[in-house]
């Protein structure tokens, strides 16, 4: 599991995927989310603007990312 530290209240799902280098572009992030390839806290999420806060976990392509407070 990779921990992603944020110093803001939240980070949007598509931004997290780009920040974690899980995808190369915003377009790739949009496609992955729209196709239902991303899970948030164990459930498929198709909202690319979903706000993630510390404690949330994202699963994508056999990787797990946990949002933590910086």
Secondary structure, DSSP 8 states (H G I E B T S, - for coil): -EEEEESSS-EEHHHHHHHTTSSSSHHHHHHHHHTT--EETTEE---TT-EE-TT-EEEETTEEEEEEE-
